[in-house]
Amino acid sequence: MKIAMTGTSGNMGREVLLQTMQLRCVELVRVLLSDKKKNDKLAKRYRREYGDRIEVLRGSVADEALCKKLVEGTDYVVHMAAVIPPRSDADFAASEECNRRGAIAMANAVKAALPQPSYIHISTVALYGNRNEKHPFGRVGDPLLVSAFDAYAMHKLEGERYCLEAGLKRWAVLRQTAMLHPNMMRDNVSDGLMFHTCLNAPLEWVSARDSGYLIKRILERDMKGEIPGFWKKIYNIGAGEKAMQTGYDTFKDGFSIIGGSAEKFFKPEWFATRNFHGLWFSDGDELETLFNYQRDNPSDYWKEIGKAHKLYALGKLVPAKLIDLFLFKKLRNHPNSPYRWRKNGDRARTFASFGDGMPPASWKETTLIAKGDFGEFSAFRSVENAKKNGLLLSHGYDEEKPMEKWEIGDMRAAASFRGGECLSGEVTDPYAKLRWKCHDGHEFEMTPYTVLRGGHWCPKCCQPSPWDFDRLAKDIPFFAQVWYDSHEKEENVRYEFENGAAKITFCGDET
């Protein structure tokens, strides 16, 4: 078996390569590394550890000729390359090159290959946008409402849609959830990104180690012909109810390894109250049933990080005021921090993150899912309770019907719920493109699967840049049912980038 991989310099990619190499049937793994200087050492290490079983190509994942060379003669392609926050927040061009153009180049390369390899595309939970206590659970097919100014999610959405519509023979899209890895602490103390996390954001954590094991199991089982129904579908990568936390819980567990807590180190007013991304998956059991990969517990994993980095324990000996002075003060005043946006009068980013409201000034004024302020936490995060109490979003058609039996009536119902129409006369195949029209009158072609099971809609108006969801939600019930969980119906704002700067328009008042 020969495999092509991108993104092996990242946290998930390292684990995927490590665990895939444990399979005896793997003859060769061909990886693509960017030309960054730091990857020189990584390429040498790969050759030292894996010898003739690895081949390293260097260059941009957006280089179509290079991508064709990467996938040539392979049986599987695992595309994991991504420019993630905070780098994507600071370098829009790098995000666009990797997350959008890279995804397009990889899909094109796979399609052109003879024979065509099986393709695994790693997408992201960030496509679902902001969630809170009103609809913390989601599943494949939910609306994709990428948060304003999130370049990473915007480009990943465009890349995923291209993959779904490329007409590949054998593919799977895996939307990765929040991921735990050994460098969690280090990677989150150099930027104001941590304060984007809403305290009540539902976060379902999975470890990089389990994610790597999942990909290994997919390859292993498919080689044995054990998963014929797996391909040509979208899945959510999660870790089950044991891993369902909130933003608050994450800070509690993470900073417990240096003897702290959210209350000890932070003020609630430093955190955004909306415009983040996170979800608990009501359908996360689908991959688990097939591959039995969910092994790590987040709380235990944080302890493991603490043991691996003994230096963190010194934080228990240092007064909290000193830690704040030399660490958190710098982070909350970072240009990528919501606190800094409010302090400096950045109207666009402040409104996106807080609306017209103000965050609570004290912990006593803060209502938290984790502390049972919306109901007992263990019951609140129960998939069974969410389904029983009707807390899942509607998709506008009969989801109980197998997609092999979809009819034109199902398409029309789904289109109507999205404020539009299905212009085609019949459904011949879930993956055969139909003609649609959105409420703005844009006509477009897209497969039934991409619309009904992917959650995608009009590629002209129902996507980021500009973020126009205030206007769209007024005519699209599919969007409205979740958009108004964190936005007022009276809001009428358009968010966009102009010359690289965040901009909002309030009913004709340009800012």
Secondary structure as UniProt FT lines:
FT   STRAND          2..6
FT   TURN            8..9
FT   HELIX           11..20
FT   TURN            21..22
FT   TURN            24..25
FT   STRAND          28..33
FT   HELIX           38..50
FT   HELIX           51..53
FT   STRAND          54..58
FT   TURN            61..62
FT   HELIX           64..71
FT   TURN            72..73
FT   STRAND          76..79
FT   TURN            85..86
FT   HELIX           87..90
FT   HELIX           92..95
FT   HELIX           96..101
FT   HELIX           102..112
FT   STRAND          118..124
FT   HELIX           125..128
FT   TURN            133..134
FT   STRAND          137..138
FT   TURN            140..141
FT   TURN            148..149
FT   HELIX           151..165
FT   STRAND          171..176
FT   STRAND          178..180
FT   TURN            182..183
FT   HELIX           184..187
FT   HELIX           192..196
FT   TURN            199..200
FT   STRAND          202..207
FT   HELIX           208..223
FT   TURN            224..225
FT   TURN            228..229
FT   STRAND          233..237
FT   HELIX           241..243
FT   STRAND          244..246
FT   HELIX           247..256
FT   TURN            257..259
FT   HELIX           262..265
FT   HELIX           268..270
FT   STRAND          280..281
FT   TURN            282..284
FT   HELIX           285..291
FT   HELIX           298..308
FT   HELIX           310..317
FT   HELIX           320..323
FT   HELIX           324..328
FT   HELIX           329..332
FT   TURN            335..336
FT   HELIX           338..344
FT   HELIX           347..354
FT   TURN            355..356
FT   HELIX           363..365
FT   HELIX           369..371
FT   TURN            372..374
FT   HELIX           377..380
FT   HELIX           383..388
FT   TURN            389..390
FT   TURN            399..400
FT   HELIX           403..405
FT   HELIX           408..417
FT   TURN            418..419
FT   STRAND          421..422
FT   TURN            430..431
FT   STRAND          434..437
FT   TURN            439..440
FT   STRAND          443..446
FT   HELIX           449..453
FT   TURN            459..461
FT   HELIX           469..473
FT   TURN            474..475
FT   HELIX           477..483
FT   TURN            484..486
FT   TURN            489..490
FT   STRAND          493..498
FT   TURN            499..500
FT   STRAND          501..506
FT   TURN            507..508
FT   STRAND          509..510
//
